[in-house]
Amino acid sequence: MPFRRSSGENRMLSSLLGRFLMPAFANVLPRIGETERAALESGTVGFEGCFFEGKADFARLAAIPGEQLTGAEQAFIDERVTELCDMLDDFAIDEAHDLPAEVWRFLREHRFFGMIIPRAYGGLEFSHAAHAAVVTRIASVNLAAAVTVMVPNSLGPAELLVHYGTEAQKNHYLPRLARGEDLPCFALTSPYAGSDAAAIPDIGVLTRREWNGVMTEGFALTFSKRYITLAPVASVVGLAFNAIDPGLSGGTQQLGITCALIPVPHPGISIGARHRPMNSAFMNGPVQGEDVFIPLDWVIGGSQNIGKGWRMLMECLAAGRALSLPALGAALQQTSLYVASGYAGLRNQFGLPIQRFHNIARPLAEIAADLYATDSARRLTASTLDQGERPSVASAIVKYHLTEAARRAINHGMDILGGKAICAGPSNLLSIAYRHAPIAITVEGANILTRALIIFGQGAVRCHPYVLREIHAVEQHDARRSAMPSSDMPAI
Ligand SMILES: Cc1cc2nc3c(=O)[nH]c(=O)nc-3n(C[C@H](O)[C@H](O)[C@H](O)COP(=O)(O)OP(=O)(O)OC[C@H]3O[C@@H](n4cnc5c(N)ncnc54)[C@H](O)[C@@H]3O)c2cc1C
């Protein structure tokens, strides 16, 4: 009979090992900064955690309820979204580099910019699944319109306000954002800090200045941001900066990344000429500021949230990363499948429709299989969000895989259409999508970084039953804590 240790013996052995190894581990463990800690600890771990533990728990997977839309959400998709899609001429929008005025009006009138805003503030208060379904449907017709709708509903002012705003900020901004009277953008990354967004050099120095005739405490901001979606048409800029207290006698103090809302135009802020991301029609541009004074009550959540911006952003991204870009990824795959399979049935070569050639049927089947698998993962993750999860690692998994599958699908589609996909014009149904695929790959965490740092790096630490707890134990020099099985430990 094989020798088995009891759980008490196991615990004693691991406790001894823990005490013995802790000093060595403490020596090699790099110091974890506040920004890394916020990124590592953000969000929750759901079903995906069991893969990193090496134990796939399919009963847990089966227990996750499927995506469910309410009657109002389904009616919005069937009526408003269909009406919107009928107004979108992909080629004409691409040529005009803007959405038609009546589309902008329609989006505002029907509260497309307020899907995540609670009804109490005039928004639609849609579930995550419904919001993603709307973006997917629009993107399958025109990506520029989808991006325009997506940004105010994803990481940005509305989302941050809903979770962290003061009552005064919510009462002022949320109804205006829901009605589209205010159009937001959110400026985090800068020319020197893209993937490494916590390294932004943009600063806000704590100071007092006269504001509306009264001496007021606030920040003097100097910043330079680029690639900011909707900036050229924004009336309120969400801004992330490093807050600094010059501490007249006690020395300079770094207060940490802070998020504020700034109505524009505002003295000192300039929104530069439009960038043209892959020549797309959605609005994108740089935002700069030089010695811009803002009062403290423009900080999202007020002065108590100074320095908490990074954690706020990481928490919101933990959920949001599962929605917008994966929705675009699903739409790009649908477009490619629809266009390429239709064309392959119509186009004859060698006396046969080209779909009869195995080497055309194979990439078509690959697009379909990829779409089925990745879209199931996307819907599942959206539904876990509606159950209250904020799955940071699962979000990164679906962001990465949906956008990579989209790029593969578009490439296959281009091959199948041959010359038809190469020459630009209203009857080329893939070239605009082809230009957009790299945008989805790059934003909200460029894919190489997403795979390396979030899926595998954060996944291995966050989803592992012990690693994060061991790190905490070593930081606190607590050998007893390091030896505890996760079930006995207090939540972190
Ligand atoms: C169209 C568009 C819209 C955007 N909208 C906004 C917006 O509204 N608001 C905003 O704040 N920002 C926005 N951005 C900025 C976007 O978030 C950044 O472009 C993105 O984070 C990547 O940064 P970067 O372009 O500087 O690339 P870099 O950070 O220079 O990365 C270059 C390459 O290196 C890889 N890489 C970097 N670090 C690592 C690592 N540690 N391990 C492995 N690989 C790594 C990346 O994956 C990438 O492949 C937008 C960008 C674009 C193109």
PDBQT file of the ligand as one rigid body, heavy atoms in Angstrom, charges set to zero:
ROOT
HETATM    1  C1  LIG A 501      -6.395  53.724 -32.720  1.00  0.00    +0.000 C 
HETATM    2  C2  LIG A 501      -5.907  53.872 -31.323  1.00  0.00    +0.000 A 
HETATM    3  C3  LIG A 501      -6.778  54.360 -30.353  1.00  0.00    +0.000 A 
HETATM    4  C4  LIG A 501      -6.314  54.563 -29.052  1.00  0.00    +0.000 A 
HETATM    5  N1  LIG A 501      -7.160  55.124 -28.130  1.00  0.00    +0.000 NA
HETATM    6  C5  LIG A 501      -6.659  55.455 -26.905  1.00  0.00    +0.000 A 
HETATM    7  C6  LIG A 501      -7.475  56.161 -25.965  1.00  0.00    +0.000 A 
HETATM    8  O1  LIG A 501      -8.634  56.495 -26.241  1.00  0.00    +0.000 OA
HETATM    9  N2  LIG A 501      -6.928  56.481 -24.758  1.00  0.00    +0.000 N 
HETATM   10  C7  LIG A 501      -5.646  56.141 -24.425  1.00  0.00    +0.000 A 
HETATM   11  O2  LIG A 501      -5.208  56.473 -23.333  1.00  0.00    +0.000 OA
HETATM   12  N3  LIG A 501      -4.854  55.467 -25.298  1.00  0.00    +0.000 NA
HETATM   13  C8  LIG A 501      -5.318  55.119 -26.519  1.00  0.00    +0.000 A 
HETATM   14  N4  LIG A 501      -4.519  54.449 -27.419  1.00  0.00    +0.000 N 
HETATM   15  C9  LIG A 501      -3.153  54.065 -27.038  1.00  0.00    +0.000 C 
HETATM   16  C10 LIG A 501      -2.999  52.557 -26.879  1.00  0.00    +0.000 C 
HETATM   17  O3  LIG A 501      -3.506  52.177 -25.630  1.00  0.00    +0.000 OA
HETATM   18  C11 LIG A 501      -1.501  52.237 -27.043  1.00  0.00    +0.000 C 
HETATM   19  O4  LIG A 501      -1.194  52.430 -28.409  1.00  0.00    +0.000 OA
HETATM   20  C12 LIG A 501      -1.199  50.820 -26.638  1.00  0.00    +0.000 C 
HETATM   21  O5  LIG A 501      -1.290  50.693 -25.247  1.00  0.00    +0.000 OA
HETATM   22  C13 LIG A 501       0.203  50.393 -27.076  1.00  0.00    +0.000 C 
HETATM   23  O6  LIG A 501       1.153  51.357 -26.757  1.00  0.00    +0.000 OA
HETATM   24  P1  LIG A 501       2.217  51.819 -27.856  1.00  0.00    +0.000 P 
HETATM   25  O7  LIG A 501       1.464  52.096 -29.099  1.00  0.00    +0.000 OA
HETATM   26  O8  LIG A 501       3.014  52.919 -27.266  1.00  0.00    +0.000 OA
HETATM   27  O9  LIG A 501       3.110  50.558 -28.124  1.00  0.00    +0.000 OA
HETATM   28  P2  LIG A 501       4.355  50.075 -27.220  1.00  0.00    +0.000 P 
HETATM   29  O10 LIG A 501       3.991  50.136 -25.781  1.00  0.00    +0.000 OA
HETATM   30  O11 LIG A 501       5.552  50.821 -27.654  1.00  0.00    +0.000 OA
HETATM   31  O12 LIG A 501       4.471  48.554 -27.629  1.00  0.00    +0.000 OA
HETATM   32  C14 LIG A 501       5.152  48.120 -28.807  1.00  0.00    +0.000 C 
HETATM   33  C15 LIG A 501       5.140  46.597 -28.839  1.00  0.00    +0.000 C 
HETATM   34  O13 LIG A 501       5.843  46.085 -27.708  1.00  0.00    +0.000 OA
HETATM   35  C16 LIG A 501       5.039  45.132 -27.025  1.00  0.00    +0.000 C 
HETATM   36  N5  LIG A 501       5.373  45.178 -25.584  1.00  0.00    +0.000 N 
HETATM   37  C17 LIG A 501       5.458  46.274 -24.790  1.00  0.00    +0.000 A 
HETATM   38  N6  LIG A 501       5.782  45.913 -23.542  1.00  0.00    +0.000 NA
HETATM   39  C18 LIG A 501       5.899  44.557 -23.538  1.00  0.00    +0.000 A 
HETATM   40  C19 LIG A 501       6.208  43.567 -22.549  1.00  0.00    +0.000 A 
HETATM   41  N7  LIG A 501       6.460  43.897 -21.287  1.00  0.00    +0.000 N 
HETATM   42  N8  LIG A 501       6.241  42.274 -22.914  1.00  0.00    +0.000 NA
HETATM   43  C20 LIG A 501       5.981  41.908 -24.191  1.00  0.00    +0.000 A 
HETATM   44  N9  LIG A 501       5.678  42.797 -25.175  1.00  0.00    +0.000 NA
HETATM   45  C21 LIG A 501       5.634  44.094 -24.851  1.00  0.00    +0.000 A 
HETATM   46  C22 LIG A 501       3.621  45.536 -27.316  1.00  0.00    +0.000 C 
HETATM   47  O14 LIG A 501       2.739  44.420 -27.188  1.00  0.00    +0.000 OA
HETATM   48  C23 LIG A 501       3.733  46.013 -28.758  1.00  0.00    +0.000 C 
HETATM   49  O15 LIG A 501       3.654  44.900 -29.599  1.00  0.00    +0.000 OA
HETATM   50  C24 LIG A 501      -4.968  54.226 -28.715  1.00  0.00    +0.000 A 
HETATM   51  C25 LIG A 501      -4.114  53.705 -29.698  1.00  0.00    +0.000 A 
HETATM   52  C26 LIG A 501      -4.566  53.545 -30.984  1.00  0.00    +0.000 A 
HETATM   53  C27 LIG A 501      -3.601  53.024 -32.012  1.00  0.00    +0.000 C 
ENDROOT
TORSDOF 0
